[in-house]
């Protein structure tokens, strides 16, 4: 078994390389959003094809994260990370060079496959490089900062590059970034001495990957075709059947993809449930907010991207403060307060108007949302991976990323359908921009309600998991006493 990654004289440089890998993955998630009209015109995409420029990446990424995490544990985290970065860079370059819809969507799918190898292996390496305690808390703070900043920076960079040099450069820039991260990882991340032992659960991996593919495909298709569409219902039925097969396979396999020991700490399940709910709002936020800025406020792609800077700055600040806050008031109190702060920002956004402005309607909520989102993300990531056996570090990283991605797909599908219904109804008696704004307001208000419920659930799970005879916060990772105090 792998006992350590060896020694490195520059752990900060290794962390920077690993964080940059996560930043690149998150960047590719949102960088295309602002440029979709230009991509559609440049490649000749239909309405459905334009949607799949976004969906193909998210579908492959979300469906294969568990497989990527387990492969990292068995084949070597650093090795899988480097392979994922190479594949990611190649696919990004191919996407920028694509001249047909098929080529572009195929490249985005392979890009998602590379991301599914990068994200869990990079997080596992962070866990192994930084032992439990303050150093890991600071490392996860950096991780949270780059994760949120990557999503916001994608909107900014997408607007800048599209307006300056054209849409292909959004993919070329990602390819260049991935190559630089690959070089940095090779130079600064130490090699592991031994990989973990075990057999790859091929049947279980295939079952759960296909189930997640069917689920995410059904959700994304439902946004366009409706929840009662035959294809959507068939996809959901197939996902349910494949998940049942996965459960049966896992019970009989000697080395299951999701071994029971992964959940023995009592925190992994709770952390992943809360992360899925956070993800359901997170991804939708970066979908609706740029649309409101462009379609209602009339902002250009560049101005829309610049409008994400305050959110990104607040995100980085919150991620830096998260470990300090949790040491002072406890993880459960920190998560609850952060979720309520983000909910307050989204409720504030639900007051936007068609004749509003960025300064009066978007700036303030963006800062509040950025702070709450980043703090909650850092702490829930820590809860979801802390205390798992060393041999499952990559799998734990894949699981928490999977729950966030799948939660995001579910949330976006539901919120987009709801917003579209509200807009369609409002359009019968309101001007078009007012109707659009009504749909966005509804999406933000429902998101605020979801996060408020998530904050209450965090309190319930913490109380349910509290060990007898102890006053410590059971939802907190096993770290110094200051981290486990519950206010």
Phi, psi and omega in degrees: 000158181276115182270329180198175176265007186084187182258149174221135181283350184228069180297329179296322178292322177296317179297320179299318180294317181292320177295323178295326176297315178294321178300318182296319178297314181292325178301315182292340179291322188246352189292337182276344190302313183289331187268003185303318178299319180291322178296318180299315180291323185287327184254345181081046182276148170276179177300314179294321179295323178298318177299321184283350170297325175276314188293325184299319178294309182296325181295309180295320180299307184292322185286333188252006182296318179297317178297319178296320178295318180290321176299322178297320179295321186272326184260347183113123185295317181294319181296315180293322178298315180295318178296318179297319178296319178297315178295319180298315180295317180297315180294323179296317177297318179296323179296320179292334181267355185295141178239357179230155178302319182299315181296319181293314182292322177297318179296320178295326177295315179293325176301317177295324176298316177297320179297325179293337174275326185288307191300307182290324181290322178294318179294321177298320179295322176298316180298323182280329179285329185239110182292162179306141182133193183303324182295321177291322177302317178293321180297317179290334173297317175297318180300315179295322180298314183286332179293310179291320180294328179296319179294317179291319181294332178299319178294316180296308183294324178299318178293317182296310184292320180297317182286328184275312189233354180104160187299327180304333184287344174293327178277322178298321179295319178296320179297315179298317178299317180296322178295318178296321178294321177300317179296316181295321179296317178299322184280323193246338181270121185289156177282147173279148182285318184218143176273166180287154178266153179144172179248144180285128180279084187293315183293316179296320179296316179297318182296311183288325179294316178292325178296315179294323177299313180297319181295310182293321177298316179298320180293315181291325178290326180298330178299327184262323189255348181098157186285341182263005178299139183302320180295322180293312180296322178296319179297318179295319179295319178296319178299317180296318180295317180292325176294324176296318176299318180300317180298317179296317180296317182297325181293334186255346185278138181289334177230073185295155179297320176244083182292146180303331182297340180296336185250013184288339181285343181080358182252333184299313181297313181298316180298321181287325176298313180293324179294324178297319179292320176297317180297328181297333179264324185302304185294323179295325180301313182282357172268311186281322186296312176298326178296317178297317181296321184275312188280329183257309181281345178077023181287147175285166176305321181294313180295322176299315178297316179298330179293346178274350184299315178300321178296317179295319179296317177295324178297315180294320178296314180297321179295325178290323183279339188306310180299322180293318180295317182293326176294332184274317186242355180098155185292316182298315179296322180295313179299315181298313180297320181295317179296321179291324177296316178295320177299321177297320177296320179291323176296323175298317178296334181290359178259008180299155179229163180291333180255022180278193179216166179298316185295321184271334186248339189241321188300305182301308178302324181299319180295315180295318178296316180301318179295310182295317181299313185293317181295316179296319181297315181299313184289321179290327174297316179299315180297323186285340183243347185285137175085358179284152177303146183303324184289350180249018184300316180293320179295320178297320176295321177293323182293314182292327175290324179296313182297323178293316181293313181292319175301320178295320179295318179295312181299316181295319179298314182292313184292321179294320177296317180296314180298319179296321179294317180296317179297316180298319179292317182293331183294344180285344182217009179228156173300156184306314182293323176295321179294316176302314181297323178299320177295317179295319178301318179297316179299318180290321180294317179294322177300318178298319179295320179298316181290326176297316177296324178295320178298318178293322178296323178301319178294318180296315180296321179296318180293322181291327184270358185295124179295148179292141176079007180232151177255001183288159179279111185289340179283349181277148175297160177286093182223187182304160187305326181298333180277340186256009177283134179252124182283000000 
